[in-house]
């Protein structure tokens, strides 16, 4: 069965935020690279997804006069690999991803990217609802500590110091609990490479 490896939002925009100092996996590009090489070797489809927020003026705004909406160094699409740009949390709603997968006859997805509990988890949930078999490679995702709802907007140093902030380990564990057996199979990079 041919699969599609989704490389979601592993982009420079995130490195430009103060939260990058607390990212769960600063070497995410190196973690995902073997999965990309494996997918290419197997003849699987590698789908590259970038996140864009037009009109916001921030690091995800393509018109803000910077070049942050690009893949992290070490990750490079090759000719023929689809490159999608999304403006929603999941990789389906604002792109032609489902049509692409249907045209390619793909029913199995391998999910990697940034952020574990946002774009990666949301894409996985939508894919599950659409009937795809999904493998969620948690260690090939990255996330950040999450501020309590009452503390959003505070300086990042205060958010990190707050006892109410959800740690990256807690975010990752919660995502695995929510997805496993419902929307996806949780797997390690080693397990995916050994399939």
WOBEL-V174966 format. One record per residue. N is the residue number from 1. NEAR is the number of other ideal C-beta (glycine too) atoms within 10 Angstrom. Layout:
n & near
N & NEAR
N & NEAR
This chain:
n & near
1 & 8
2 & 13
3 & 21
4 & 22
5 & 26
6 & 27
7 & 29
8 & 27
9 & 29
10 & 23
11 & 24
12 & 16
13 & 22
14 & 21
15 & 16
16 & 14
17 & 16
18 & 12
19 & 18
20 & 13
21 & 12
22 & 17
23 & 19
24 & 20
25 & 19
26 & 13
27 & 12
28 & 22
29 & 17
30 & 12
31 & 18
32 & 27
33 & 17
34 & 14
35 & 20
36 & 23
37 & 12
38 & 18
39 & 21
40 & 14
41 & 8
42 & 12
43 & 8
44 & 20
45 & 21
46 & 22
47 & 25
48 & 23
49 & 22
50 & 22
51 & 23
52 & 17
53 & 15
54 & 12
55 & 9
56 & 12
57 & 11
58 & 13
59 & 17
60 & 21
61 & 17
62 & 16
63 & 10
64 & 16
65 & 7
66 & 14
67 & 8
68 & 18
69 & 19
70 & 12
71 & 17
72 & 19
73 & 9
74 & 13
75 & 17
76 & 11
77 & 14
78 & 9
79 & 4
80 & 7
81 & 16
82 & 17
83 & 12
84 & 17
85 & 14
86 & 20
87 & 12
88 & 14
89 & 19
90 & 21
91 & 29
92 & 21
93 & 14
94 & 15
95 & 18
96 & 12
97 & 24
98 & 15
99 & 10
100 & 15
101 & 22
102 & 12
103 & 9
104 & 14
105 & 9
106 & 18
107 & 17
108 & 17
109 & 25
110 & 26
111 & 29
112 & 26
113 & 25
114 & 26
115 & 25
116 & 25
117 & 20
118 & 21
119 & 23
120 & 30
121 & 25
122 & 18
123 & 29
124 & 26
125 & 18
126 & 20
127 & 27
128 & 17
129 & 10
130 & 15
131 & 7
132 & 21
133 & 15
134 & 23
135 & 19
136 & 26
137 & 25
138 & 24
139 & 20
140 & 27
141 & 28
142 & 27
143 & 26
144 & 27
145 & 19
146 & 21
147 & 19
148 & 13
149 & 7
150 & 9
151 & 13
152 & 9
153 & 7
154 & 14
155 & 9
156 & 15
157 & 10
158 & 11
159 & 21
160 & 16
161 & 10
162 & 15
163 & 5
164 & 11
165 & 18
166 & 17
167 & 15
168 & 19
169 & 11
170 & 14
171 & 20
172 & 19
173 & 13
174 & 15
175 & 23
176 & 15
177 & 11
178 & 14
179 & 22
180 & 13
181 & 8
182 & 10
183 & 19
184 & 27
185 & 15
186 & 17
187 & 19
188 & 12
189 & 18
190 & 10
191 & 13
192 & 20
193 & 12
194 & 9
195 & 10
